[in-house]
Amino acid sequence: MKLSFPLIGLTFIFLTLFSCKEDPQEIQKEKDITSFATEETLKSAQPLTDEFKAYWFANEAEITSYALEQGRYGEIREGSAVLVFVTEPFLKEEQVKADQSSPTNIPVLKLNATKNFHTGIYPYSIMQSVFYPLANNQHALKISCSVQEWCGHVYTQLNNRSEFEVVSHSYFEGEADEDFSMGKAILENELWTQLRIHPESLPIGNLEVVPSFEFLRLRHIPFRAYPASAELTSGTYTITYPDLNRSLSIQFNPQFPFDITSWEETFISGFGDKAKPLTTKATKLKTIKSDYWNRTTNDDLPLRESLGLQ
């Protein structure tokens, strides 16, 4: 991964966002994002601009809704997708969001990406979470993915320590409970957050990439890195996996805040005689900035309606 940045001296980050708590409190803390170290050798930290700080440290999350056309079981299903980006402090050892201000907290850009669609009579609900350091100088610190549908549910989590530590639980025979470590590689899930911080830092060329956790679980593909090639043009980032017959193309605003306007994912959908290439598409509907963790009353329902979500 090409993440070469000038060494910054003192970069202070004010983290004012404290999300997803029943009784949230506002926390402001100066942070030097170059001070965090892990067992791996880190690249130089990415300097954060005043524009970036004004947008992302305003005690609000960015919430964007998308019209979804999801390929599943050889057919396209209509649904909705939501990307929630928010900055928050992260605990290095426990690898969860910090409840208290501390000089050891790591500032991250978190992405909660959700999908909801139906396959005939029963619903699918998918959520992927990414915790990516604002320093933009190492892999995501943690990624998780859960898939729920009427047949059962699956859960996969990766923690970035000396190696990638992975645990996975499923109702399928052969993948019920897994717990293993693997060498570090580019993670497709982390690229969505890296794009929002500095798209020009995205890896390009011939790569080894762990595909999205959602794809691995839905297709029951072994959890590892696969050969891929990536290309970055103005406003489009594309990854192709020749061995998986899959490609992902993310369209985004080439100007700050680099918001994601749409994406397309082409892969083989269905099994047996029903297997065929389909293209999942997501098209932006609406973006709002909100401290959504405080918007929990019935009077706040119009905010959801403004996103085009039922």
Disulfide bonds with the S-S distance in Angstrom:
none
